[in-house]
Amino acid sequence: MALFGKKNGNEVNHGELNAFLGVGTEYRGKLDFVGTVRIDGSFEGEISTDGTLVLGREASIKGVVRVGELNSCGRIDGDVEVRGKAVLQKTSALDGSLVAEKLVVEQGAVLDGNISMAGSGVSFPATNVVRADFSTTADSFEGTDESVDDQEQQAVSGVQ
């Protein structure tokens, strides 16, 4: 395996790990790369790539991250943009905004910030909203069929 992704001159194999920042290593600045990079140490600054960023459990990132794919077991403090899929493993923590086309979050991962699913096109029309007032006792339930007009009832039941 070529540690920094070089094979036969300048040819890069995107399936291999191109660089590795190990536990106990600290780096400040800007990181641009092709392929896949794994970080297990500390990084402060900006990361930018169309490739894949892998963060180990001990990884700590502070700054802006713009990547093609993200697989995180570590901590990120800052804004993250992922053009493809972002995977936040159970040991992952993100404090900042996240924009991704696809998002996978394992139980136990911590997200504290805004999330935007770019390109998902998912919307929830207001006609599918059921209005009800729930109180502490069943006797005071005010969300009966009589309180919903015919048009809303049809929208909720799917009957036209």
C-alpha positions as CSV (number, residue, x, y, z in Angstrom):
1,M,0.0,0.0,0.0
2,A,1.3,3.4,-0.9
3,L,1.1,5.5,2.3
4,F,0.5,8.8,0.5
5,G,-1.4,7.4,-2.5
6,K,1.4,7.4,-5.1
7,K,1.6,4.5,-7.4
8,N,3.7,4.4,-10.6
9,G,4.5,8.1,-10.6
10,N,1.6,10.4,-9.9
11,E,-1.2,7.9,-10.3
12,V,-3.5,7.9,-7.2
13,N,-5.6,4.8,-6.2
14,H,-8.7,6.2,-4.5
15,G,-9.4,2.9,-2.7
16,E,-6.3,3.2,-0.6
17,L,-5.5,5.4,2.4
18,N,-3.6,8.3,1.1
19,A,-2.6,9.9,4.4
20,F,-2.8,9.2,8.1
21,L,-2.7,11.6,11.1
22,G,-2.1,9.4,14.1
23,V,-3.1,9.6,17.8
24,G,-1.1,12.2,19.6
25,T,-0.4,14.2,16.4
26,E,-1.6,17.8,16.1
27,Y,-1.9,19.7,12.9
28,R,-3.0,23.3,12.2
29,G,-3.7,24.8,8.8
30,K,-5.4,23.7,5.6
31,L,-5.6,20.2,4.3
32,D,-6.6,19.5,0.6
33,F,-6.3,15.9,-0.6
34,V,-7.4,13.4,-3.2
35,G,-8.6,9.9,-2.2
36,T,-9.0,8.9,1.5
37,V,-7.4,10.4,4.6
38,R,-7.8,9.1,8.2
39,I,-7.3,11.3,11.2
40,D,-6.9,10.0,14.7
41,G,-5.1,13.0,16.1
42,S,-6.1,16.7,16.5
43,F,-6.7,19.0,13.5
44,E,-7.5,22.7,13.6
45,G,-8.3,24.6,10.4
46,E,-9.9,23.7,7.1
47,I,-10.3,20.4,5.4
48,S,-11.4,20.3,1.7
49,T,-11.6,17.3,-0.7
50,D,-13.9,15.5,-3.1
51,G,-12.6,12.3,-1.4
52,T,-13.3,10.6,1.9
53,L,-12.4,11.7,5.4
54,V,-12.3,9.0,8.1
55,L,-12.2,10.1,11.7
56,G,-11.1,7.6,14.4
57,R,-12.4,7.6,18.0
58,E,-9.5,9.9,19.2
59,A,-9.9,12.4,16.4
60,S,-10.7,16.0,17.3
61,I,-11.4,18.5,14.5
62,K,-11.9,22.2,15.0
63,G,-12.8,24.2,11.9
64,V,-14.5,23.9,8.5
65,V,-14.9,20.5,6.8
66,R,-15.9,20.1,3.2
67,V,-15.7,16.6,1.9
68,G,-17.2,14.1,-0.6
69,E,-17.8,11.4,2.0
70,L,-17.4,11.4,5.8
71,N,-17.1,8.5,8.2
72,S,-16.7,9.8,11.8
73,C,-16.1,8.1,15.1
74,G,-14.5,11.2,16.5
75,R,-15.4,14.8,17.4
76,I,-16.0,17.8,15.1
77,D,-16.4,21.3,16.4
78,G,-17.4,23.4,13.3
79,D,-19.4,23.4,10.1
80,V,-19.4,20.3,7.9
81,E,-20.5,20.0,4.3
82,V,-20.7,16.5,2.7
83,R,-21.5,16.2,-1.0
84,G,-22.3,12.5,-0.6
85,K,-22.9,10.4,2.5
86,A,-22.1,11.4,6.1
87,V,-21.9,8.5,8.6
88,L,-21.7,9.4,12.3
89,Q,-20.8,6.3,14.3
90,K,-21.9,5.8,17.9
91,T,-18.8,7.5,19.4
92,S,-19.1,10.5,17.1
93,A,-19.9,14.0,18.3
94,L,-20.7,17.0,16.1
95,D,-21.1,20.6,17.4
96,G,-21.9,22.8,14.5
97,S,-24.0,22.7,11.3
98,L,-24.1,19.7,8.9
99,V,-25.1,19.8,5.3
100,A,-25.2,16.4,3.6
101,E,-27.0,14.6,0.7
102,K,-27.3,11.4,2.8
103,L,-27.0,11.0,6.5
104,V,-26.5,7.9,8.7
105,V,-26.5,8.4,12.5
106,E,-25.8,5.5,14.8
107,Q,-27.5,5.4,18.2
108,G,-25.2,7.1,20.7
109,A,-23.8,9.7,18.3
110,V,-24.2,13.3,19.5
111,L,-25.4,16.1,17.1
112,D,-25.7,19.6,18.4
113,G,-26.5,22.1,15.6
114,N,-28.4,22.5,12.4
115,I,-28.8,19.7,9.9
116,S,-29.7,20.2,6.3
117,M,-30.3,17.4,3.8
118,A,-29.1,19.0,0.5
119,G,-30.8,17.6,-2.6
120,S,-33.2,15.3,-0.7
121,G,-36.3,17.0,-2.0
122,V,-38.3,15.7,1.0
123,S,-41.3,17.8,2.0
124,F,-44.3,17.3,4.3
125,P,-47.5,19.0,3.1
126,A,-49.5,20.8,5.7
127,T,-52.7,18.8,4.7
128,N,-51.3,15.8,6.5
129,V,-51.3,17.5,9.9
130,V,-53.8,16.3,12.5
131,R,-54.7,18.9,15.1
132,A,-55.5,17.7,18.6
133,D,-55.3,19.1,22.1
134,F,-54.1,16.4,24.5
135,S,-54.5,17.0,28.2
136,T,-53.7,14.8,31.2
137,T,-57.0,13.0,31.3
138,A,-58.8,11.0,28.6
139,D,-62.1,12.8,29.4
140,S,-60.8,16.2,28.2
141,F,-59.6,15.0,24.8
142,E,-60.5,17.6,22.2
143,G,-59.2,16.0,19.0
144,T,-62.4,14.3,17.8
145,D,-63.7,13.9,14.3
146,E,-66.3,16.5,15.0
147,S,-63.6,19.2,15.5
148,V,-62.0,18.5,12.0
149,D,-63.7,20.0,9.0
150,D,-64.6,17.7,6.0
151,Q,-61.6,18.8,3.9
152,E,-59.1,18.2,6.6
153,Q,-60.7,14.8,7.5
154,Q,-60.4,13.7,3.8
155,A,-56.8,14.8,3.7
156,V,-56.0,12.8,6.9
157,S,-57.8,9.7,5.8
158,G,-56.6,9.9,2.2
159,V,-60.2,9.7,0.9
160,Q,-61.2,12.2,-1.8
